[in-house]
Amino acid sequence: MQWVRQDTPPEQLDRDLAYCRQEAWREAQWRGALFLNRTYGATTVVDPRGHAIVVPYSPFGDPFGYPYIEESRLAHFCMRVKGYDLVPARPES
């Protein structure tokens, strides 16, 4: 797969892709820092006696999921906003 946009030189594509990846990484890290629970789908609750219990795959876990998946999603969104399309790469002859 490759990103393409009409009449865009390869240098501009490289700059746009680097920018989108950097911003996506920054946003994914910032969002992840908002949530102390980093057990990816599990959450920690406290019972009435004060004991901490880890509840796997709770709906109260990290709402943004895995930061790497979120980072990839944000980078793809950024490139689409810039007018790029992700298309299958042409085989080299």
ABEGO torsion letter per residue (X at the ends): XBBBBBGBBAAAAAAAAAAAAAAAAAAAAAAAAABABAAGGBBBBBBAAGBBBBBBGBAABBAAEBAAAAAAAAAAAAAAAAGBBBBBBBBBX
